[in-house]
């Protein structure tokens, strides 16, 4: 693929390196010649000196031969203007960096579809990672997509076993109570501080993690 980046920002340099390593053709459009001189020995790609929001510069890039126009300057307004011009000129796909969330509504009104907020993306990724660790501490792989899942019974937890509202593909195996293990067939009610172990499908782990508390002995290891 042929990828054109507007603005030699830190984000551009990082993304360009990855694209080049993956075998894509990369061109960077940058207003400051000094930045181009600094990066020319670091990146094996093409450079064009100029303002990427100008139609004449984008025409020089070659819209008909470009798969992605990525507007990654450090200025939101420049990125929005360049994206609008790029769309009108027929670039295959236009990606717009916008750091200020105040511009989100404007981008929607302007029908800029691929808008990237790096800070929000990083925050979302971090949250997914944290929640992934949290789910991993709840669950242990058994075989295939079957997992052991443990949770702590709290004051708010439903105590009647048949009222727990578990997924159909979840089966309680045993309950630990005061250092003793009990088969569920021998219990009618749960008690606060019980640790329940069940077997379930992987796809239900997130829902169960959101619904039930992590066992305290696992929390103490965090």
Beta strands, then each sheet from edge to edge (+ up, - down):
strand 1: 2-6
strand 2: 25-30
strand 3: 46-49
strand 4: 68-71
strand 5: 93-97
strand 6: 114-116
strand 7: 139-143
strand 8: 146-152
strand 9: 170-177
strand 10: 180-183
strand 11: 195-201
sheet 1: 3+ 2+ 1+ 4+ 5+ 6+
sheet 2: 7+ 8- 11+ 9- 10+
end
